[in-house]
Amino acid sequence: MKEFIRVMKALSDPNRVKILKMLNRRELCVCEIQAGLGLAQPTVSKHLKILEDAGLVEKRKDGLWVNYRPADGQSSPYAAMLLGSLKHWLNDDPEIRAVLHKVPRLDRRVICARQAGEGR
């Protein structure tokens, strides 16, 4: 039962649901998720850790970047079932639509260049 509760708790936060919906579109790094949701980097990292611990996302190192994507579901049957269903759920929700509209324009190179410029 612990595994089931962990998955359900991970999905109990609207921002974590939005992150999963974004990742269903394509792999994203923390800064892209941060820009898409308008959240602070530590907050996004915390959400990703909760999703990862629940078996809902996995990460892949690519040079300087760490890319996140939906997990394959092999670690948890609960995560697998919910990930499959979530692809079809909430697509008409205005908040989800607004976030998904941003995903194609999220470009880590542009985001990092902008953040570097702000740090000067």
VOVEXKOL-409032 format. One record per residue (C-alpha): residue in one letter; x, y, z; residue number from 1. Coordinates in pm, whole numbers. Layout:
N
<atom 'A' <X Y Z> NUM>
...
This chain:
120
<atom 'M' <0 0 0> 1>
<atom 'K' <295 240 65> 2>
<atom 'E' <383 248 -304> 3>
<atom 'F' <24 332 -401> 4>
<atom 'I' <7 615 -144> 5>
<atom 'R' <343 756 -262> 6>
<atom 'V' <216 776 -621> 7>
<atom 'M' <-115 929 -519> 8>
<atom 'K' <53 1189 -295> 9>
<atom 'A' <292 1280 -576> 10>
<atom 'L' <-7 1350 -801> 11>
<atom 'S' <-192 1551 -534> 12>
<atom 'D' <-15 1876 -624> 13>
<atom 'P' <-134 2075 -928> 14>
<atom 'N' <219 2179 -1024> 15>
<atom 'R' <337 1819 -1028> 16>
<atom 'V' <46 1726 -1254> 17>
<atom 'K' <141 2016 -1483> 18>
<atom 'I' <503 1895 -1489> 19>
<atom 'L' <393 1548 -1596> 20>
<atom 'K' <168 1691 -1865> 21>
<atom 'M' <460 1903 -1992> 22>
<atom 'L' <691 1601 -1993> 23>
<atom 'N' <437 1407 -2197> 24>
<atom 'R' <511 1658 -2474> 25>
<atom 'R' <892 1626 -2458> 26>
<atom 'E' <1192 1591 -2231> 27>
<atom 'L' <1265 1908 -2037> 28>
<atom 'C' <1535 2033 -1804> 29>
<atom 'V' <1468 2208 -1473> 30>
<atom 'C' <1514 2559 -1619> 31>
<atom 'E' <1258 2487 -1894> 32>
<atom 'I' <1005 2356 -1643> 33>
<atom 'Q' <1080 2656 -1421> 34>
<atom 'A' <1015 2897 -1709> 35>
<atom 'G' <698 2716 -1815> 36>
<atom 'L' <545 2720 -1468> 37>
<atom 'G' <693 3045 -1334> 38>
<atom 'L' <829 2871 -1024> 39>
<atom 'A' <1161 2901 -846> 40>
<atom 'Q' <1433 2648 -929> 41>
<atom 'P' <1437 2490 -581> 42>
<atom 'T' <1060 2442 -597> 43>
<atom 'V' <1078 2271 -936> 44>
<atom 'S' <1364 2049 -816> 45>
<atom 'K' <1163 1948 -509> 46>
<atom 'H' <861 1860 -723> 47>
<atom 'L' <1079 1655 -959> 48>
<atom 'K' <1234 1465 -667> 49>
<atom 'I' <887 1373 -536> 50>
<atom 'L' <780 1259 -884> 51>
<atom 'E' <1100 1061 -926> 52>
<atom 'D' <1065 892 -585> 53>
<atom 'A' <712 788 -682> 54>
<atom 'G' <837 630 -1004> 55>
<atom 'L' <659 886 -1224> 56>
<atom 'V' <961 1055 -1385> 57>
<atom 'E' <1316 960 -1465> 58>
<atom 'K' <1618 1170 -1547> 59>
<atom 'R' <1892 1138 -1804> 60>
<atom 'K' <2221 1327 -1800> 61>
<atom 'D' <2312 1493 -2131> 62>
<atom 'G' <2636 1689 -2094> 63>
<atom 'L' <2563 1983 -1866> 64>
<atom 'W' <2189 1917 -1879> 65>
<atom 'V' <1972 1680 -1681> 66>
<atom 'N' <1665 1593 -1885> 67>
<atom 'Y' <1342 1469 -1729> 68>
<atom 'R' <1081 1249 -1894> 69>
<atom 'P' <790 1033 -1781> 70>
<atom 'A' <909 704 -1634> 71>
<atom 'D' <856 384 -1827> 72>
<atom 'G' <636 254 -1545> 73>
<atom 'Q' <843 -56 -1474> 74>
<atom 'S' <918 45 -1116> 75>
<atom 'S' <553 70 -1013> 76>
<atom 'P' <230 -67 -1159> 77>
<atom 'Y' <45 226 -999> 78>
<atom 'A' <272 479 -1164> 79>
<atom 'A' <242 299 -1498> 80>
<atom 'M' <-137 301 -1490> 81>
<atom 'L' <-164 664 -1386> 82>
<atom 'L' <97 781 -1637> 83>
<atom 'G' <-96 607 -1915> 84>
<atom 'S' <-425 761 -1806> 85>
<atom 'L' <-283 1107 -1742> 86>
<atom 'K' <-190 1136 -2111> 87>
<atom 'H' <-564 1154 -2183> 88>
<atom 'W' <-686 1339 -1876> 89>
<atom 'L' <-715 1716 -1819> 90>
<atom 'N' <-635 1818 -2176> 91>
<atom 'D' <-934 2053 -2174> 92>
<atom 'D' <-840 2215 -1843> 93>
<atom 'P' <-754 2585 -1901> 94>
<atom 'E' <-446 2578 -1674> 95>
<atom 'I' <-310 2266 -1843> 96>
<atom 'R' <-377 2408 -2190> 97>
<atom 'A' <-195 2731 -2099> 98>
<atom 'V' <112 2544 -1975> 99>
<atom 'L' <118 2305 -2271> 100>
<atom 'H' <95 2601 -2509> 101>
<atom 'K' <430 2722 -2370> 102>
<atom 'V' <617 2391 -2408> 103>
<atom 'P' <715 2423 -2777> 104>
<atom 'R' <872 2764 -2708> 105>
<atom 'L' <1078 2655 -2406> 106>
<atom 'D' <1442 2663 -2513> 107>
<atom 'R' <1709 2607 -2249> 108>
<atom 'R' <1970 2803 -2443> 109>
<atom 'V' <1750 3112 -2455> 110>
<atom 'I' <1645 3072 -2091> 111>
<atom 'C' <2004 3031 -1970> 112>
<atom 'A' <2127 3326 -2178> 113>
<atom 'R' <1850 3542 -2030> 114>
<atom 'Q' <1932 3426 -1675> 115>
<atom 'A' <2304 3493 -1733> 116>
<atom 'G' <2217 3845 -1851> 117>
<atom 'E' <2007 3908 -1540> 118>
<atom 'G' <2296 3797 -1319> 119>
<atom 'R' <2521 4077 -1441> 120>
